[in-house]
Amino acid sequence: MSKTEECGRPESQLPSSERRATLARLAGLCGLVLSADAMAAMAAPSARQAGLLDADALALTGVLAQLIIPRTATPGAADVGAHRTISHLLRVAMPPSQQSQFMAGLARIDAVARAKGGKRFAALAPGRQIELLHALDEGRTPFNGEDQRFFVQLKSFTAFAYYTSEAGATRELAYLPVPGGFKGNVPLKQVGRNWSL
């Protein structure tokens, strides 16, 4: 029985859950053994692609990332989607306790911004945003040492997300996929003495 006959509609019109189930059955018929990770990916691909941060937290992280690595002759951190990468990393690589600490750090920045300027951080003037980030970076009032540690972590995540992006790796950094390249059949007199290990 074809997939069309089985479900009564062409494969392209099957809901994604039916397509995944069909692929799993097909793999079983072919004698393929699927790992638990592969089965989980097939079961919930949208959940695996989603990040931890909700829309407001993601937007705030984007503003902060763009202030950390602003647009110059090359794109800024938010331009390359560093905030979405951070959201994904938080969900897949951080334990719940550290996820909560990160969310609390974002909430703290917004709370201080509201207390000092009556607006959320993202709505403040750029100069005021930078003033608050300098205070945060130095752990000065109204921020404290815990806020400062959060900001160090955010800067680290931002740098990682930016420099592993295509723009960060190829336009900001000099990308050399194979250092030195390969040269075969080089006469020994051009190289000089061989090195012993």
SEGU-681922 format. One record per residue (C-alpha): x, y, z; residue number from 1; residue in one letter. Coordinates in steps of 0.2 Angstrom, whole numbers, always signed. Last residue first. Layout:
BEGIN
x: X, y: Y, z: Z, num: NUM, residu: A
...
***
This chain:
BEGIN
x: +300, y: +74, z: +85, num: 197, residu: L
x: +314, y: +77, z: +73, num: 196, residu: S
x: +313, y: +91, z: +61, num: 195, residu: W
x: +319, y: +90, z: +43, num: 194, residu: N
x: +333, y: +102, z: +38, num: 193, residu: R
x: +330, y: +114, z: +23, num: 192, residu: G
x: +313, y: +115, z: +15, num: 191, residu: V
x: +319, y: +121, z: -2, num: 190, residu: Q
x: +334, y: +109, z: -2, num: 189, residu: K
x: +322, y: +95, z: +2, num: 188, residu: L
x: +312, y: +97, z: -14, num: 187, residu: P
x: +294, y: +100, z: -11, num: 186, residu: V
x: +284, y: +85, z: -18, num: 185, residu: N
x: +267, y: +90, z: -11, num: 184, residu: G
x: +261, y: +106, z: -5, num: 183, residu: K
x: +246, y: +107, z: +6, num: 182, residu: F
x: +239, y: +123, z: +13, num: 181, residu: G
x: +247, y: +133, z: +27, num: 180, residu: G
x: +233, y: +132, z: +39, num: 179, residu: P
x: +219, y: +122, z: +32, num: 178, residu: V
x: +203, y: +131, z: +33, num: 177, residu: P
x: +211, y: +149, z: +35, num: 176, residu: L
x: +197, y: +161, z: +40, num: 175, residu: Y
x: +203, y: +179, z: +44, num: 174, residu: A
x: +191, y: +185, z: +57, num: 173, residu: L
x: +178, y: +198, z: +55, num: 172, residu: E
x: +172, y: +193, z: +38, num: 171, residu: R
x: +174, y: +175, z: +38, num: 170, residu: T
x: +171, y: +168, z: +56, num: 169, residu: A
x: +160, y: +183, z: +62, num: 168, residu: G
x: +150, y: +183, z: +46, num: 167, residu: A
x: +148, y: +165, z: +45, num: 166, residu: E
x: +143, y: +164, z: +63, num: 165, residu: S
x: +155, y: +155, z: +75, num: 164, residu: T
x: +163, y: +172, z: +80, num: 163, residu: Y
x: +146, y: +180, z: +84, num: 162, residu: Y
x: +139, y: +165, z: +95, num: 161, residu: A
x: +155, y: +163, z: +104, num: 160, residu: F
x: +157, y: +182, z: +107, num: 159, residu: A
x: +139, y: +184, z: +113, num: 158, residu: T
x: +140, y: +169, z: +124, num: 157, residu: F
x: +156, y: +176, z: +133, num: 156, residu: S
x: +148, y: +193, z: +134, num: 155, residu: K
x: +132, y: +186, z: +142, num: 154, residu: L
x: +143, y: +176, z: +154, num: 153, residu: Q
x: +153, y: +192, z: +159, num: 152, residu: V
x: +136, y: +201, z: +161, num: 151, residu: F
x: +129, y: +188, z: +173, num: 150, residu: F
x: +145, y: +189, z: +183, num: 149, residu: R
x: +142, y: +208, z: +184, num: 148, residu: Q
x: +124, y: +206, z: +190, num: 147, residu: D
x: +130, y: +194, z: +204, num: 146, residu: E
x: +143, y: +207, z: +209, num: 145, residu: G
x: +131, y: +221, z: +211, num: 144, residu: N
x: +121, y: +233, z: +200, num: 143, residu: F
x: +113, y: +250, z: +205, num: 142, residu: P
x: +128, y: +253, z: +209, num: 141, residu: T
x: +144, y: +248, z: +201, num: 140, residu: R
x: +148, y: +230, z: +195, num: 139, residu: G
x: +160, y: +236, z: +183, num: 138, residu: E
x: +151, y: +228, z: +168, num: 137, residu: D
x: +134, y: +233, z: +175, num: 136, residu: L
x: +139, y: +251, z: +177, num: 135, residu: A
x: +146, y: +252, z: +159, num: 134, residu: H
x: +130, y: +243, z: +153, num: 133, residu: L
x: +120, y: +256, z: +162, num: 132, residu: L
x: +129, y: +270, z: +153, num: 131, residu: E
x: +128, y: +261, z: +136, num: 130, residu: I
x: +109, y: +260, z: +138, num: 129, residu: Q
x: +108, y: +278, z: +143, num: 128, residu: R
x: +118, y: +283, z: +127, num: 127, residu: G
x: +107, y: +272, z: +116, num: 126, residu: P
x: +91, y: +280, z: +122, num: 125, residu: A
x: +80, y: +268, z: +132, num: 124, residu: L
x: +67, y: +257, z: +125, num: 123, residu: A
x: +77, y: +241, z: +125, num: 122, residu: A
x: +81, y: +243, z: +143, num: 121, residu: F
x: +62, y: +244, z: +148, num: 120, residu: R
x: +56, y: +262, z: +152, num: 119, residu: K
x: +54, y: +273, z: +168, num: 118, residu: G
x: +72, y: +279, z: +167, num: 117, residu: G
x: +81, y: +273, z: +182, num: 116, residu: K
x: +69, y: +261, z: +190, num: 115, residu: A
x: +63, y: +255, z: +173, num: 114, residu: R
x: +81, y: +252, z: +167, num: 113, residu: A
x: +85, y: +243, z: +184, num: 112, residu: V
x: +71, y: +231, z: +182, num: 111, residu: A
x: +75, y: +228, z: +164, num: 110, residu: D
x: +93, y: +223, z: +168, num: 109, residu: I
x: +87, y: +213, z: +183, num: 108, residu: R
x: +75, y: +203, z: +171, num: 107, residu: A
x: +89, y: +199, z: +160, num: 106, residu: L
x: +100, y: +193, z: +175, num: 105, residu: G
x: +85, y: +183, z: +181, num: 104, residu: A
x: +83, y: +174, z: +164, num: 103, residu: M
x: +102, y: +169, z: +165, num: 102, residu: F
x: +100, y: +163, z: +183, num: 101, residu: Q
x: +85, y: +152, z: +178, num: 100, residu: S
x: +95, y: +145, z: +164, num: 99, residu: Q
x: +109, y: +141, z: +176, num: 98, residu: Q
x: +98, y: +132, z: +187, num: 97, residu: S
x: +89, y: +123, z: +173, num: 96, residu: P
x: +106, y: +115, z: +167, num: 95, residu: P
x: +113, y: +124, z: +151, num: 94, residu: M
x: +118, y: +116, z: +135, num: 93, residu: A
x: +102, y: +113, z: +125, num: 92, residu: V
x: +91, y: +127, z: +131, num: 91, residu: R
x: +104, y: +140, z: +134, num: 90, residu: L
x: +113, y: +136, z: +118, num: 89, residu: L
x: +97, y: +139, z: +108, num: 88, residu: H
x: +94, y: +156, z: +116, num: 87, residu: S
x: +112, y: +161, z: +113, num: 86, residu: I
x: +110, y: +156, z: +95, num: 85, residu: T
x: +95, y: +167, z: +94, num: 84, residu: R
x: +104, y: +181, z: +102, num: 83, residu: H
x: +118, y: +179, z: +90, num: 82, residu: A
x: +107, y: +181, z: +75, num: 81, residu: G
x: +120, y: +188, z: +63, num: 80, residu: V
x: +113, y: +206, z: +64, num: 79, residu: D
x: +111, y: +204, z: +82, num: 78, residu: A
x: +130, y: +202, z: +84, num: 77, residu: A
x: +135, y: +217, z: +73, num: 76, residu: G
x: +138, y: +215, z: +54, num: 75, residu: P
x: +155, y: +221, z: +48, num: 74, residu: T
x: +162, y: +238, z: +43, num: 73, residu: A
x: +154, y: +243, z: +60, num: 72, residu: T
x: +139, y: +235, z: +68, num: 71, residu: R
x: +140, y: +233, z: +87, num: 70, residu: P
x: +147, y: +219, z: +97, num: 69, residu: I
x: +142, y: +221, z: +115, num: 68, residu: I
x: +129, y: +234, z: +111, num: 67, residu: L
x: +122, y: +222, z: +97, num: 66, residu: Q
x: +122, y: +208, z: +110, num: 65, residu: A
x: +112, y: +218, z: +123, num: 64, residu: L
x: +99, y: +223, z: +110, num: 63, residu: V
x: +97, y: +205, z: +104, num: 62, residu: G
x: +96, y: +199, z: +122, num: 61, residu: T
x: +82, y: +211, z: +125, num: 60, residu: L
x: +73, y: +205, z: +110, num: 59, residu: A
x: +75, y: +187, z: +115, num: 58, residu: L
x: +69, y: +191, z: +133, num: 57, residu: A
x: +53, y: +199, z: +126, num: 56, residu: D
x: +50, y: +185, z: +113, num: 55, residu: A
x: +52, y: +171, z: +125, num: 54, residu: D
x: +70, y: +164, z: +128, num: 53, residu: L
x: +74, y: +145, z: +129, num: 52, residu: L
x: +77, y: +142, z: +110, num: 51, residu: G
x: +66, y: +132, z: +98, num: 50, residu: A
x: +75, y: +121, z: +85, num: 49, residu: Q
x: +73, y: +105, z: +96, num: 48, residu: R
x: +55, y: +109, z: +99, num: 47, residu: A
x: +51, y: +111, z: +81, num: 46, residu: S
x: +59, y: +94, z: +77, num: 45, residu: P
x: +49, y: +85, z: +89, num: 44, residu: A
x: +47, y: +66, z: +86, num: 43, residu: A
x: +60, y: +65, z: +72, num: 42, residu: M
x: +73, y: +73, z: +83, num: 41, residu: A
x: +68, y: +62, z: +97, num: 40, residu: A
x: +70, y: +47, z: +86, num: 39, residu: M
x: +87, y: +53, z: +80, num: 38, residu: A
x: +93, y: +55, z: +98, num: 37, residu: D
x: +86, y: +38, z: +103, num: 36, residu: A
x: +96, y: +31, z: +89, num: 35, residu: S
x: +88, y: +23, z: +74, num: 34, residu: L
x: +91, y: +6, z: +68, num: 33, residu: V
x: +89, y: +3, z: +50, num: 32, residu: L
x: +82, y: -13, z: +44, num: 31, residu: G
x: +74, y: -6, z: +28, num: 30, residu: C
x: +57, y: -9, z: +35, num: 29, residu: L
x: +61, y: +0, z: +51, num: 28, residu: G
x: +67, y: +15, z: +42, num: 27, residu: A
x: +51, y: +15, z: +32, num: 26, residu: L
x: +41, y: +14, z: +48, num: 25, residu: R
x: +51, y: +29, z: +55, num: 24, residu: A
x: +49, y: +39, z: +39, num: 23, residu: L
x: +30, y: +36, z: +40, num: 22, residu: T
x: +29, y: +41, z: +58, num: 21, residu: A
x: +39, y: +57, z: +54, num: 20, residu: R
x: +27, y: +61, z: +39, num: 19, residu: R
x: +12, y: +58, z: +50, num: 18, residu: E
x: +19, y: +70, z: +63, num: 17, residu: S
x: +22, y: +83, z: +49, num: 16, residu: S
x: +5, y: +83, z: +43, num: 15, residu: P
x: +3, y: +74, z: +26, num: 14, residu: L
x: +0, y: +85, z: +11, num: 13, residu: Q
x: +17, y: +82, z: +3, num: 12, residu: S
x: +14, y: +64, z: +5, num: 11, residu: E
x: -1, y: +64, z: -6, num: 10, residu: P
x: -18, y: +61, z: +3, num: 9, residu: R
x: -29, y: +46, z: +8, num: 8, residu: G
x: -17, y: +41, z: +22, num: 7, residu: C
x: -13, y: +23, z: +17, num: 6, residu: E
x: -17, y: +25, z: -2, num: 5, residu: E
x: -5, y: +40, z: -3, num: 4, residu: T
x: +8, y: +32, z: +7, num: 3, residu: K
x: +7, y: +17, z: -5, num: 2, residu: S
x: +0, y: +0, z: +0, num: 1, residu: M
***
